[in-house]
Amino acid sequence: RDLLEASLALTEQHFGSGHPEVAGRQNNLALVYQDLGDYARAKALFKQALSVWLKTLGEGHPYVATARRHLEALGGAD
């Protein structure tokens, strides 16, 4: 978790918060939080990743579908 948090911070600093690489780090960190049982934090990160991927990659991209599946597993994107 600590290494992924550091990686996310550096990637965001380098590319900016709206970059698909940042969304990838958010998604990976969310998976860790999900495994640790911190579902609220995982859900928030999945939502952030989904938002970035939708804006940058578009609705039809597999990463968007992946983020939607993760959110659904946590109870949706409400």
PDB file of N, CA, C and O in Angstrom:
ATOM      1  N   ARG A   1       0.823  -1.190   0.000  1.00  0.00           N
ATOM      2  CA  ARG A   1       0.000   0.000   0.000  1.00  0.00           C
ATOM      3  C   ARG A   1       0.866   1.253   0.000  1.00  0.00           C
ATOM      4  O   ARG A   1       0.627   2.190  -0.761  1.00  0.00           O
ATOM      5  N   ASP A   2       1.860   1.253   0.853  1.00  0.00           N
ATOM      6  CA  ASP A   2       2.715   2.441   0.955  1.00  0.00           C
ATOM      7  C   ASP A   2       3.429   2.737  -0.364  1.00  0.00           C
ATOM      8  O   ASP A   2       3.518   3.890  -0.785  1.00  0.00           O
ATOM      9  N   LEU A   3       3.932   1.696  -1.003  1.00  0.00           N
ATOM     10  CA  LEU A   3       4.627   1.899  -2.280  1.00  0.00           C
ATOM     11  C   LEU A   3       3.675   2.390  -3.366  1.00  0.00           C
ATOM     12  O   LEU A   3       4.043   3.239  -4.178  1.00  0.00           O
ATOM     13  N   LEU A   4       2.458   1.862  -3.384  1.00  0.00           N
ATOM     14  CA  LEU A   4       1.483   2.325  -4.378  1.00  0.00           C
ATOM     15  C   LEU A   4       1.050   3.757  -4.116  1.00  0.00           C
ATOM     16  O   LEU A   4       0.842   4.522  -5.058  1.00  0.00           O
ATOM     17  N   GLU A   5       0.911   4.128  -2.855  1.00  0.00           N
ATOM     18  CA  GLU A   5       0.584   5.519  -2.529  1.00  0.00           C
ATOM     19  C   GLU A   5       1.694   6.456  -2.994  1.00  0.00           C
ATOM     20  O   GLU A   5       1.422   7.528  -3.533  1.00  0.00           O
ATOM     21  N   ALA A   6       2.936   6.051  -2.786  1.00  0.00           N
ATOM     22  CA  ALA A   6       4.068   6.868  -3.232  1.00  0.00           C
ATOM     23  C   ALA A   6       4.109   6.947  -4.757  1.00  0.00           C
ATOM     24  O   ALA A   6       4.371   8.006  -5.326  1.00  0.00           O
ATOM     25  N   SER A   7       3.850   5.828  -5.404  1.00  0.00           N
ATOM     26  CA  SER A   7       3.830   5.798  -6.862  1.00  0.00           C
ATOM     27  C   SER A   7       2.728   6.695  -7.414  1.00  0.00           C
ATOM     28  O   SER A   7       2.942   7.417  -8.388  1.00  0.00           O
ATOM     29  N   LEU A   8       1.559   6.653  -6.800  1.00  0.00           N
ATOM     30  CA  LEU A   8       0.455   7.513  -7.222  1.00  0.00           C
ATOM     31  C   LEU A   8       0.832   8.979  -7.073  1.00  0.00           C
ATOM     32  O   LEU A   8       0.591   9.775  -7.981  1.00  0.00           O
ATOM     33  N   ALA A   9       1.413   9.340  -5.951  1.00  0.00           N
ATOM     34  CA  ALA A   9       1.794  10.735  -5.714  1.00  0.00           C
ATOM     35  C   ALA A   9       2.814  11.215  -6.751  1.00  0.00           C
ATOM     36  O   ALA A   9       2.690  12.318  -7.283  1.00  0.00           O
ATOM     37  N   LEU A  10       3.805  10.398  -7.031  1.00  0.00           N
ATOM     38  CA  LEU A  10       4.826  10.783  -8.014  1.00  0.00           C
ATOM     39  C   LEU A  10       4.257  10.861  -9.427  1.00  0.00           C
ATOM     40  O   LEU A  10       4.587  11.769 -10.190  1.00  0.00           O
ATOM     41  N   THR A  11       3.413   9.916  -9.763  1.00  0.00           N
ATOM     42  CA  THR A  11       2.816   9.910 -11.101  1.00  0.00           C
ATOM     43  C   THR A  11       1.915  11.117 -11.282  1.00  0.00           C
ATOM     44  O   THR A  11       1.923  11.746 -12.340  1.00  0.00           O
ATOM     45  N   GLU A  12       1.140  11.445 -10.259  1.00  0.00           N
ATOM     46  CA  GLU A  12       0.271  12.616 -10.321  1.00  0.00           C
ATOM     47  C   GLU A  12       1.091  13.901 -10.421  1.00  0.00           C
ATOM     48  O   GLU A  12       0.723  14.823 -11.149  1.00  0.00           O
ATOM     49  N   GLN A  13       2.182  13.957  -9.699  1.00  0.00           N
ATOM     50  CA  GLN A  13       3.055  15.130  -9.745  1.00  0.00           C
ATOM     51  C   GLN A  13       3.661  15.287 -11.137  1.00  0.00           C
ATOM     52  O   GLN A  13       3.768  16.402 -11.649  1.00  0.00           O
ATOM     53  N   HIS A  14       4.048  14.195 -11.736  1.00  0.00           N
ATOM     54  CA  HIS A  14       4.713  14.230 -13.037  1.00  0.00           C
ATOM     55  C   HIS A  14       3.740  14.497 -14.181  1.00  0.00           C
ATOM     56  O   HIS A  14       4.015  15.327 -15.047  1.00  0.00           O
ATOM     57  N   PHE A  15       2.590  13.789 -14.191  1.00  0.00           N
ATOM     58  CA  PHE A  15       1.665  13.846 -15.324  1.00  0.00           C
ATOM     59  C   PHE A  15       0.459  14.756 -15.103  1.00  0.00           C
ATOM     60  O   PHE A  15      -0.136  15.231 -16.070  1.00  0.00           O
ATOM     61  N   GLY A  16       0.094  15.002 -13.863  1.00  0.00           N
ATOM     62  CA  GLY A  16      -1.129  15.736 -13.564  1.00  0.00           C
ATOM     63  C   GLY A  16      -2.260  14.770 -13.261  1.00  0.00           C
ATOM     64  O   GLY A  16      -2.234  13.613 -13.679  1.00  0.00           O
ATOM     65  N   SER A  17      -3.255  15.259 -12.526  1.00  0.00           N
ATOM     66  CA  SER A  17      -4.296  14.377 -12.003  1.00  0.00           C
ATOM     67  C   SER A  17      -5.223  13.796 -13.064  1.00  0.00           C
ATOM     68  O   SER A  17      -5.906  12.807 -12.796  1.00  0.00           O
ATOM     69  N   GLY A  18      -5.269  14.375 -14.252  1.00  0.00           N
ATOM     70  CA  GLY A  18      -6.176  13.894 -15.282  1.00  0.00           C
ATOM     71  C   GLY A  18      -5.556  12.941 -16.284  1.00  0.00           C
ATOM     72  O   GLY A  18      -6.127  12.722 -17.353  1.00  0.00           O
ATOM     73  N   HIS A  19      -4.427  12.379 -15.975  1.00  0.00           N
ATOM     74  CA  HIS A  19      -3.710  11.505 -16.912  1.00  0.00           C
ATOM     75  C   HIS A  19      -4.095  10.046 -16.691  1.00  0.00           C
ATOM     76  O   HIS A  19      -4.298   9.627 -15.551  1.00  0.00           O
ATOM     77  N   PRO A  20      -4.199   9.263 -17.777  1.00  0.00           N
ATOM     78  CA  PRO A  20      -4.557   7.851 -17.634  1.00  0.00           C
ATOM     79  C   PRO A  20      -3.584   7.037 -16.778  1.00  0.00           C
ATOM     80  O   PRO A  20      -3.993   6.074 -16.130  1.00  0.00           O
ATOM     81  N   GLU A  21      -2.313   7.411 -16.767  1.00  0.00           N
ATOM     82  CA  GLU A  21      -1.355   6.701 -15.898  1.00  0.00           C
ATOM     83  C   GLU A  21      -1.712   6.883 -14.427  1.00  0.00           C
ATOM     84  O   GLU A  21      -1.565   5.959 -13.626  1.00  0.00           O
ATOM     85  N   VAL A  22      -2.178   8.071 -14.078  1.00  0.00           N
ATOM     86  CA  VAL A  22      -2.610   8.337 -12.710  1.00  0.00           C
ATOM     87  C   VAL A  22      -3.817   7.461 -12.385  1.00  0.00           C
ATOM     88  O   VAL A  22      -3.893   6.881 -11.302  1.00  0.00           O
ATOM     89  N   ALA A  23      -4.750   7.368 -13.314  1.00  0.00           N
ATOM     90  CA  ALA A  23      -5.927   6.528 -13.108  1.00  0.00           C
ATOM     91  C   ALA A  23      -5.529   5.068 -12.901  1.00  0.00           C
ATOM     92  O   ALA A  23      -6.132   4.366 -12.089  1.00  0.00           O
ATOM     93  N   GLY A  24      -4.538   4.623 -13.617  1.00  0.00           N
ATOM     94  CA  GLY A  24      -4.059   3.256 -13.432  1.00  0.00           C
ATOM     95  C   GLY A  24      -3.519   3.029 -12.034  1.00  0.00           C
ATOM     96  O   GLY A  24      -3.769   1.987 -11.428  1.00  0.00           O
ATOM     97  N   ARG A  25      -2.778   4.003 -11.519  1.00  0.00           N
ATOM     98  CA  ARG A  25      -2.255   3.890 -10.154  1.00  0.00           C
ATOM     99  C   ARG A  25      -3.394   3.921  -9.142  1.00  0.00           C
ATOM    100  O   ARG A  25      -3.383   3.187  -8.154  1.00  0.00           O
ATOM    101  N   GLN A  26      -4.391   4.790  -9.407  1.00  0.00           N
ATOM    102  CA  GLN A  26      -5.550   4.854  -8.514  1.00  0.00           C
ATOM    103  C   GLN A  26      -6.280   3.510  -8.485  1.00  0.00           C
ATOM    104  O   GLN A  26      -6.670   3.026  -7.422  1.00  0.00           O
ATOM    105  N   ASN A  27      -6.457   2.924  -9.650  1.00  0.00           N
ATOM    106  CA  ASN A  27      -7.129   1.630  -9.743  1.00  0.00           C
ATOM    107  C   ASN A  27      -6.365   0.559  -8.960  1.00  0.00           C
ATOM    108  O   ASN A  27      -6.962  -0.210  -8.206  1.00  0.00           O
ATOM    109  N   ASN A  28      -5.054   0.515  -9.141  1.00  0.00           N
ATOM    110  CA  ASN A  28      -4.245  -0.494  -8.439  1.00  0.00           C
ATOM    111  C   ASN A  28      -4.281  -0.297  -6.929  1.00  0.00           C
ATOM    112  O   ASN A  28      -4.383  -1.261  -6.169  1.00  0.00           O
ATOM    113  N   LEU A  29      -4.198   0.953  -6.505  1.00  0.00           N
ATOM    114  CA  LEU A  29      -4.260   1.232  -5.071  1.00  0.00           C
ATOM    115  C   LEU A  29      -5.651   0.888  -4.527  1.00  0.00           C
ATOM    116  O   LEU A  29      -5.774   0.389  -3.408  1.00  0.00           O
ATOM    117  N   ALA A  30      -6.676   1.148  -5.302  1.00  0.00           N
ATOM    118  CA  ALA A  30      -8.035   0.799  -4.874  1.00  0.00           C
ATOM    119  C   ALA A  30      -8.175  -0.705  -4.658  1.00  0.00           C
ATOM    120  O   ALA A  30      -8.842  -1.140  -3.720  1.00  0.00           O
ATOM    121  N   LEU A  31      -7.556  -1.487  -5.512  1.00  0.00           N
ATOM    122  CA  LEU A  31      -7.603  -2.939  -5.344  1.00  0.00           C
ATOM    123  C   LEU A  31      -6.961  -3.362  -4.024  1.00  0.00           C
ATOM    124  O   LEU A  31      -7.443  -4.275  -3.354  1.00  0.00           O
ATOM    125  N   VAL A  32      -5.883  -2.698  -3.661  1.00  0.00           N
ATOM    126  CA  VAL A  32      -5.227  -3.006  -2.387  1.00  0.00           C
ATOM    127  C   VAL A  32      -6.147  -2.638  -1.223  1.00  0.00           C
ATOM    128  O   VAL A  32      -6.322  -3.424  -0.292  1.00  0.00           O
ATOM    129  N   TYR A  33      -6.731  -1.444  -1.281  1.00  0.00           N
ATOM    130  CA  TYR A  33      -7.646  -1.036  -0.217  1.00  0.00           C
ATOM    131  C   TYR A  33      -8.836  -1.990  -0.124  1.00  0.00           C
ATOM    132  O   TYR A  33      -9.301  -2.303   0.972  1.00  0.00           O
ATOM    133  N   GLN A  34      -9.321  -2.444  -1.262  1.00  0.00           N
ATOM    134  CA  GLN A  34     -10.418  -3.409  -1.259  1.00  0.00           C
ATOM    135  C   GLN A  34      -9.983  -4.692  -0.542  1.00  0.00           C
ATOM    136  O   GLN A  34     -10.718  -5.221   0.292  1.00  0.00           O
ATOM    137  N   ASP A  35      -8.805  -5.179  -0.866  1.00  0.00           N
ATOM    138  CA  ASP A  35      -8.287  -6.383  -0.214  1.00  0.00           C
ATOM    139  C   ASP A  35      -8.094  -6.187   1.293  1.00  0.00           C
ATOM    140  O   ASP A  35      -8.230  -7.128   2.074  1.00  0.00           O
ATOM    141  N   LEU A  36      -7.776  -4.957   1.685  1.00  0.00           N
ATOM    142  CA  LEU A  36      -7.585  -4.653   3.107  1.00  0.00           C
ATOM    143  C   LEU A  36      -8.904  -4.386   3.833  1.00  0.00           C
ATOM    144  O   LEU A  36      -8.919  -4.198   5.049  1.00  0.00           O
ATOM    145  N   GLY A  37     -10.005  -4.368   3.089  1.00  0.00           N
ATOM    146  CA  GLY A  37     -11.307  -4.141   3.702  1.00  0.00           C
ATOM    147  C   GLY A  37     -11.702  -2.689   3.845  1.00  0.00           C
ATOM    148  O   GLY A  37     -12.717  -2.386   4.473  1.00  0.00           O
ATOM    149  N   ASP A  38     -10.923  -1.781   3.275  1.00  0.00           N
ATOM    150  CA  ASP A  38     -11.250  -0.345   3.322  1.00  0.00           C
ATOM    151  C   ASP A  38     -12.047  -0.002   2.060  1.00  0.00           C
ATOM    152  O   ASP A  38     -11.528   0.588   1.113  1.00  0.00           O
ATOM    153  N   TYR A  39     -13.326  -0.393   2.083  1.00  0.00           N
ATOM    154  CA  TYR A  39     -14.158  -0.306   0.893  1.00  0.00           C
ATOM    155  C   TYR A  39     -14.495   1.134   0.507  1.00  0.00           C
ATOM    156  O   TYR A  39     -14.639   1.435  -0.678  1.00  0.00           O
ATOM    157  N   ALA A  40     -14.619   2.005   1.468  1.00  0.00           N
ATOM    158  CA  ALA A  40     -14.920   3.405   1.160  1.00  0.00           C
ATOM    159  C   ALA A  40     -13.767   4.044   0.385  1.00  0.00           C
ATOM    160  O   ALA A  40     -13.984   4.736  -0.610  1.00  0.00           O
ATOM    161  N   ARG A  41     -12.566   3.808   0.841  1.00  0.00           N
ATOM    162  CA  ARG A  41     -11.405   4.374   0.147  1.00  0.00           C
ATOM    163  C   ARG A  41     -11.231   3.737  -1.232  1.00  0.00           C
ATOM    164  O   ARG A  41     -10.902   4.420  -2.202  1.00  0.00           O
ATOM    165  N   ALA A  42     -11.452   2.429  -1.309  1.00  0.00           N
ATOM    166  CA  ALA A  42     -11.360   1.739  -2.595  1.00  0.00           C
ATOM    167  C   ALA A  42     -12.378   2.308  -3.578  1.00  0.00           C
ATOM    168  O   ALA A  42     -12.049   2.581  -4.733  1.00  0.00           O
ATOM    169  N   LYS A  43     -13.601   2.482  -3.120  1.00  0.00           N
ATOM    170  CA  LYS A  43     -14.665   2.992  -3.986  1.00  0.00           C
ATOM    171  C   LYS A  43     -14.333   4.395  -4.493  1.00  0.00           C
ATOM    172  O   LYS A  43     -14.535   4.696  -5.669  1.00  0.00           O
ATOM    173  N   ALA A  44     -13.832   5.239  -3.621  1.00  0.00           N
ATOM    174  CA  ALA A  44     -13.475   6.601  -4.024  1.00  0.00           C
ATOM    175  C   ALA A  44     -12.384   6.588  -5.100  1.00  0.00           C
ATOM    176  O   ALA A  44     -12.456   7.352  -6.062  1.00  0.00           O
ATOM    177  N   LEU A  45     -11.388   5.734  -4.943  1.00  0.00           N
ATOM    178  CA  LEU A  45     -10.311   5.654  -5.933  1.00  0.00           C
ATOM    179  C   LEU A  45     -10.798   5.064  -7.251  1.00  0.00           C
ATOM    180  O   LEU A  45     -10.399   5.523  -8.321  1.00  0.00           O
ATOM    181  N   PHE A  46     -11.666   4.043  -7.181  1.00  0.00           N
ATOM    182  CA  PHE A  46     -12.233   3.497  -8.416  1.00  0.00           C
ATOM    183  C   PHE A  46     -13.030   4.559  -9.161  1.00  0.00           C
ATOM    184  O   PHE A  46     -12.960   4.635 -10.387  1.00  0.00           O
ATOM    185  N   LYS A  47     -13.786   5.379  -8.437  1.00  0.00           N
ATOM    186  CA  LYS A  47     -14.553   6.451  -9.069  1.00  0.00           C
ATOM    187  C   LYS A  47     -13.635   7.464  -9.750  1.00  0.00           C
ATOM    188  O   LYS A  47     -13.912   7.920 -10.860  1.00  0.00           O
ATOM    189  N   GLN A  48     -12.549   7.808  -9.077  1.00  0.00           N
ATOM    190  CA  GLN A  48     -11.602   8.760  -9.663  1.00  0.00           C
ATOM    191  C   GLN A  48     -10.981   8.190 -10.928  1.00  0.00           C
ATOM    192  O   GLN A  48     -10.869   8.882 -11.940  1.00  0.00           O
ATOM    193  N   ALA A  49     -10.580   6.932 -10.868  1.00  0.00           N
ATOM    194  CA  ALA A  49      -9.983   6.288 -12.039  1.00  0.00           C
ATOM    195  C   ALA A  49     -10.988   6.232 -13.187  1.00  0.00           C
ATOM    196  O   ALA A  49     -10.646   6.529 -14.332  1.00  0.00           O
ATOM    197  N   LEU A  50     -12.215   5.853 -12.882  1.00  0.00           N
ATOM    198  CA  LEU A  50     -13.250   5.786 -13.913  1.00  0.00           C
ATOM    199  C   LEU A  50     -13.453   7.142 -14.573  1.00  0.00           C
ATOM    200  O   LEU A  50     -13.547   7.227 -15.798  1.00  0.00           O
ATOM    201  N   SER A  51     -13.520   8.177 -13.793  1.00  0.00           N
ATOM    202  CA  SER A  51     -13.717   9.522 -14.331  1.00  0.00           C
ATOM    203  C   SER A  51     -12.599   9.912 -15.305  1.00  0.00           C
ATOM    204  O   SER A  51     -12.861  10.422 -16.394  1.00  0.00           O
ATOM    205  N   VAL A  52     -11.369   9.668 -14.902  1.00  0.00           N
ATOM    206  CA  VAL A  52     -10.227  10.007 -15.762  1.00  0.00           C
ATOM    207  C   VAL A  52     -10.248   9.168 -17.037  1.00  0.00           C
ATOM    208  O   VAL A  52     -10.064   9.694 -18.134  1.00  0.00           O
ATOM    209  N   TRP A  53     -10.470   7.879 -16.892  1.00  0.00           N
ATOM    210  CA  TRP A  53     -10.480   7.011 -18.068  1.00  0.00           C
ATOM    211  C   TRP A  53     -11.606   7.362 -19.026  1.00  0.00           C
ATOM    212  O   TRP A  53     -11.424   7.308 -20.242  1.00  0.00           O
ATOM    213  N   LEU A  54     -12.758   7.717 -18.497  1.00  0.00           N
ATOM    214  CA  LEU A  54     -13.851   8.126 -19.383  1.00  0.00           C
ATOM    215  C   LEU A  54     -13.466   9.361 -20.191  1.00  0.00           C
ATOM    216  O   LEU A  54     -13.721   9.426 -21.394  1.00  0.00           O
ATOM    217  N   LYS A  55     -12.856  10.334 -19.531  1.00  0.00           N
ATOM    218  CA  LYS A  55     -12.471  11.580 -20.198  1.00  0.00           C
ATOM    219  C   LYS A  55     -11.350  11.376 -21.204  1.00  0.00           C
ATOM    220  O   LYS A  55     -11.339  12.008 -22.260  1.00  0.00           O
ATOM    221  N   THR A  56     -10.417  10.504 -20.885  1.00  0.00           N
ATOM    222  CA  THR A  56      -9.222  10.395 -21.723  1.00  0.00           C
ATOM    223  C   THR A  56      -9.268   9.237 -22.715  1.00  0.00           C
ATOM    224  O   THR A  56      -8.697   9.331 -23.802  1.00  0.00           O
ATOM    225  N   LEU A  57      -9.939   8.153 -22.354  1.00  0.00           N
ATOM    226  CA  LEU A  57      -9.922   6.964 -23.197  1.00  0.00           C
ATOM    227  C   LEU A  57     -11.264   6.672 -23.863  1.00  0.00           C
ATOM    228  O   LEU A  57     -11.316   5.999 -24.892  1.00  0.00           O
ATOM    229  N   GLY A  58     -12.340   7.174 -23.280  1.00  0.00           N
ATOM    230  CA  GLY A  58     -13.657   6.990 -23.867  1.00  0.00           C
ATOM    231  C   GLY A  58     -14.407   5.788 -23.325  1.00  0.00           C
ATOM    232  O   GLY A  58     -13.831   4.885 -22.719  1.00  0.00           O
ATOM    233  N   GLU A  59     -15.699   5.807 -23.563  1.00  0.00           N
ATOM    234  CA  GLU A  59     -16.615   4.809 -23.021  1.00  0.00           C
ATOM    235  C   GLU A  59     -16.271   3.381 -23.432  1.00  0.00           C
ATOM    236  O   GLU A  59     -16.463   2.456 -22.644  1.00  0.00           O
ATOM    237  N   GLY A  60     -15.772   3.184 -24.638  1.00  0.00           N
ATOM    238  CA  GLY A  60     -15.551   1.838 -25.138  1.00  0.00           C
ATOM    239  C   GLY A  60     -14.249   1.184 -24.714  1.00  0.00           C
ATOM    240  O   GLY A  60     -13.983   0.045 -25.097  1.00  0.00           O
ATOM    241  N   HIS A  61     -13.441   1.867 -23.942  1.00  0.00           N
ATOM    242  CA  HIS A  61     -12.141   1.312 -23.564  1.00  0.00           C
ATOM    243  C   HIS A  61     -12.293   0.246 -22.477  1.00  0.00           C
ATOM    244  O   HIS A  61     -13.123   0.386 -21.579  1.00  0.00           O
ATOM    245  N   PRO A  62     -11.492  -0.819 -22.558  1.00  0.00           N
ATOM    246  CA  PRO A  62     -11.584  -1.888 -21.556  1.00  0.00           C
ATOM    247  C   PRO A  62     -11.309  -1.422 -20.127  1.00  0.00           C
ATOM    248  O   PRO A  62     -11.869  -1.986 -19.187  1.00  0.00           O
ATOM    249  N   TYR A  63     -10.466  -0.413 -19.941  1.00  0.00           N
ATOM    250  CA  TYR A  63     -10.202   0.076 -18.589  1.00  0.00           C
ATOM    251  C   TYR A  63     -11.460   0.658 -17.957  1.00  0.00           C
ATOM    252  O   TYR A  63     -11.673   0.528 -16.752  1.00  0.00           O
ATOM    253  N   VAL A  64     -12.294   1.301 -18.774  1.00  0.00           N
ATOM    254  CA  VAL A  64     -13.553   1.856 -18.280  1.00  0.00           C
ATOM    255  C   VAL A  64     -14.452   0.718 -17.793  1.00  0.00           C
ATOM    256  O   VAL A  64     -15.054   0.799 -16.722  1.00  0.00           O
ATOM    257  N   ALA A  65     -14.530  -0.332 -18.592  1.00  0.00           N
ATOM    258  CA  ALA A  65     -15.341  -1.494 -18.200  1.00  0.00           C
ATOM    259  C   ALA A  65     -14.810  -2.122 -16.909  1.00  0.00           C
ATOM    260  O   ALA A  65     -15.587  -2.535 -16.049  1.00  0.00           O
ATOM    261  N   THR A  66     -13.503  -2.188 -16.784  1.00  0.00           N
ATOM    262  CA  THR A  66     -12.890  -2.745 -15.581  1.00  0.00           C
ATOM    263  C   THR A  66     -13.257  -1.918 -14.353  1.00  0.00           C
ATOM    264  O   THR A  66     -13.651  -2.466 -13.323  1.00  0.00           O
ATOM    265  N   ALA A  67     -13.127  -0.611 -14.463  1.00  0.00           N
ATOM    266  CA  ALA A  67     -13.459   0.260 -13.329  1.00  0.00           C
ATOM    267  C   ALA A  67     -14.929   0.133 -12.960  1.00  0.00           C
ATOM    268  O   ALA A  67     -15.270   0.122 -11.778  1.00  0.00           O
ATOM    269  N   ARG A  68     -15.795   0.037 -13.948  1.00  0.00           N
ATOM    270  CA  ARG A  68     -17.233  -0.132 -13.671  1.00  0.00           C
ATOM    271  C   ARG A  68     -17.488  -1.461 -12.936  1.00  0.00           C
ATOM    272  O   ARG A  68     -18.291  -1.506 -12.005  1.00  0.00           O
ATOM    273  N   ARG A  69     -16.820  -2.519 -13.347  1.00  0.00           N
ATOM    274  CA  ARG A  69     -16.977  -3.816 -12.672  1.00  0.00           C
ATOM    275  C   ARG A  69     -16.527  -3.739 -11.213  1.00  0.00           C
ATOM    276  O   ARG A  69     -17.187  -4.269 -10.319  1.00  0.00           O
ATOM    277  N   HIS A  70     -15.406  -3.078 -10.988  1.00  0.00           N
ATOM    278  CA  HIS A  70     -14.912  -2.934  -9.620  1.00  0.00           C
ATOM    279  C   HIS A  70     -15.911  -2.154  -8.764  1.00  0.00           C
ATOM    280  O   HIS A  70     -16.190  -2.529  -7.625  1.00  0.00           O
ATOM    281  N   LEU A  71     -16.445  -1.071  -9.322  1.00  0.00           N
ATOM    282  CA  LEU A  71     -17.418  -0.281  -8.574  1.00  0.00           C
ATOM    283  C   LEU A  71     -18.682  -1.085  -8.291  1.00  0.00           C
ATOM    284  O   LEU A  71     -19.232  -1.025  -7.192  1.00  0.00           O
ATOM    285  N   GLU A  72     -19.133  -1.829  -9.282  1.00  0.00           N
ATOM    286  CA  GLU A  72     -20.331  -2.635  -9.075  1.00  0.00           C
ATOM    287  C   GLU A  72     -20.119  -3.655  -7.954  1.00  0.00           C
ATOM    288  O   GLU A  72     -21.026  -3.908  -7.161  1.00  0.00           O
ATOM    289  N   ALA A  73     -18.940  -4.230  -7.893  1.00  0.00           N
ATOM    290  CA  ALA A  73     -18.631  -5.203  -6.843  1.00  0.00           C
ATOM    291  C   ALA A  73     -18.686  -4.560  -5.452  1.00  0.00           C
ATOM    292  O   ALA A  73     -18.929  -5.232  -4.450  1.00  0.00           O
ATOM    293  N   LEU A  74     -18.455  -3.246  -5.416  1.00  0.00           N
ATOM    294  CA  LEU A  74     -18.500  -2.521  -4.127  1.00  0.00           C
ATOM    295  C   LEU A  74     -19.847  -1.847  -3.884  1.00  0.00           C
ATOM    296  O   LEU A  74     -19.995  -1.076  -2.936  1.00  0.00           O
ATOM    297  N   GLY A  75     -20.811  -2.132  -4.723  1.00  0.00           N
ATOM    298  CA  GLY A  75     -22.136  -1.570  -4.494  1.00  0.00           C
ATOM    299  C   GLY A  75     -22.499  -0.415  -5.399  1.00  0.00           C
ATOM    300  O   GLY A  75     -23.417   0.345  -5.090  1.00  0.00           O
ATOM    301  N   GLY A  76     -21.801  -0.267  -6.508  1.00  0.00           N
ATOM    302  CA  GLY A  76     -22.167   0.757  -7.481  1.00  0.00           C
ATOM    303  C   GLY A  76     -21.455   2.066  -7.298  1.00  0.00           C
ATOM    304  O   GLY A  76     -20.653   2.253  -6.384  1.00  0.00           O
ATOM    305  N   ALA A  77     -21.780   2.978  -8.210  1.00  0.00           N
ATOM    306  CA  ALA A  77     -21.088   4.269  -8.272  1.00  0.00           C
ATOM    307  C   ALA A  77     -21.877   5.391  -7.632  1.00  0.00           C
ATOM    308  O   ALA A  77     -21.586   6.562  -7.877  1.00  0.00           O
ATOM    309  N   ASP A  78     -22.874   5.064  -6.816  1.00  0.00           N
ATOM    310  CA  ASP A  78     -23.722   6.094  -6.224  1.00  0.00           C
ATOM    311  C   ASP A  78     -22.918   7.187  -5.699  1.00  0.00           C
ATOM    312  O   ASP A  78     -23.462   8.151  -5.161  1.00  0.00           O
TER     313      ASP A  78
END
